[in-house]
Amino acid sequence: MSTSPTKLEPLAVHGGTPLREKLLPYGRQTLDENDIQAVVEVLKSDWLTTGPKVGEFEEAFAARVGGKFAVSFSSGTAALHGAAFAAGLGPGDEAITTPMTFCATANCVLYQRATPVFADVCEDTLNLDPREVSRKVSSRTKAVIAVDYAGHPVALDELRQIAEGAGALLIEDACHALGAEYRGRRVGGIADMTVFSFHPVKHLTTGEGGMVTTNDRKLAETLRRFRNHGISSEARQRQESGQWFYEMVLLGFNYRLTDIACALGISQLEKLDDNLAQRREIAARYNAAFKGEPGVIAPSVRPEVNPAWHLYPIRIESAKLRGDRAQIFRALRAENIGVNVHYIPVHRHPYYRDHFAFRGGEFPVAERAYEQLISLPMFHGMSDGDAEDVIGAVKKVLSYYYAG
Ligand SMILES: Cc1ncc(COP(=O)(O)O)c(C=O)c1O
């Protein structure tokens, strides 16, 4: 890398020409004609919601991720709420979770009037550190809710052992990790319940949507009732069997995913393998480009996993640069690279600070990482040229800020 300022191209943030003309987002959906046709067919059919496409999508999804049962929800957040309910969380109970996540992971505990207990993350993966989880286990622990940050599976075997020892369930928030593998097994059939999201930036989309997979028939039944007001049967079952009688057996919600969305999900699922392959290619290209690049640390991958690469978060080593993360972020945005930051640690949000008296400094690994993180664009519709633009922009900006 050149350190001579005279040879450097002026950065767009300083009035130079942006590396790209148009903003490249950090993530976005890819839809094709088959997806559109699948939705149109449902729009012309008898069932717009909770019809045949729901079961079809759930079965195909369960088969793909290696779980026995799959229960669809209207969002990943609703699916997390379902999992928290099915785990039996209630007032006085605790669930141990990570601060390095989207707030929905911890919010589902609050929806059940239980208490989220945060544990710090590992330096390399930014996933829950099993040693920290062990330190937080108490007689009130009813669940461990772990996130596969960026699509890198968390230490599932270790966490499972800790959860079992505490008489708690392991809920895996795999909203980043559809298609990931852990010790040769697919994410979706390992934890007691695994939660997925189908938001447009994810590996497959239904607009909004989510899923819980489990190998436990009873948990699946509870999840199905919870997403349908707590009612023991569905309208279509009653219509087909000619019955009007139904009973509400628990307090649930309307968290149903529509047939329209499920038709899109079925069509999108067929392309999951290709999408994963594309994301892995982009990650390999980034890894090769940033290896040895001063001032930047590429995400690490443990040997026992095959990540799904929802995000590609780099870490900026400001001590080696003349600028900090905020300056580098602004400079990359000015080059029309749609960088983002994942995540502001959950306990640092005003709601959590105010309700749980967090002062900062409680989870040093997560908090230090937050100061360094920048997510680069990563989605399966990106072209090789897009990826090269990202690499070019990162190198351009870092060259400027590199102190040598
Ligand atoms: C880790 C994690 N958990 C949960 C969610 C919530 O999913 P949804 O947006 O489908 O409600 C997200 C969404 O981005 C997420 O990243």
PDBQT file of the ligand as one rigid body, heavy atoms in Angstrom, charges set to zero:
ROOT
HETATM    1  C1  LIG A 501     -30.492 -11.435  14.658  1.00  0.00    +0.000 C 
HETATM    2  C2  LIG A 501     -31.883 -11.009  14.305  1.00  0.00    +0.000 A 
HETATM    3  N1  LIG A 501     -32.895 -11.463  15.054  1.00  0.00    +0.000 NA
HETATM    4  C3  LIG A 501     -34.172 -11.125  14.766  1.00  0.00    +0.000 A 
HETATM    5  C4  LIG A 501     -34.493 -10.298  13.714  1.00  0.00    +0.000 A 
HETATM    6  C5  LIG A 501     -35.912  -9.912  13.462  1.00  0.00    +0.000 C 
HETATM    7  O1  LIG A 501     -36.385 -10.427  12.254  1.00  0.00    +0.000 OA
HETATM    8  P1  LIG A 501     -37.589  -9.697  11.472  1.00  0.00    +0.000 P 
HETATM    9  O2  LIG A 501     -37.055  -8.433  10.887  1.00  0.00    +0.000 OA
HETATM   10  O3  LIG A 501     -37.986 -10.705  10.432  1.00  0.00    +0.000 OA
HETATM   11  O4  LIG A 501     -38.668  -9.451  12.456  1.00  0.00    +0.000 OA
HETATM   12  C6  LIG A 501     -33.470  -9.818  12.912  1.00  0.00    +0.000 A 
HETATM   13  C7  LIG A 501     -33.799  -8.940  11.777  1.00  0.00    +0.000 C 
HETATM   14  O5  LIG A 501     -33.029  -8.381  11.085  1.00  0.00    +0.000 OA
HETATM   15  C8  LIG A 501     -32.132 -10.170  13.212  1.00  0.00    +0.000 A 
HETATM   16  O6  LIG A 501     -31.104  -9.714  12.472  1.00  0.00    +0.000 OA
ENDROOT
TORSDOF 0
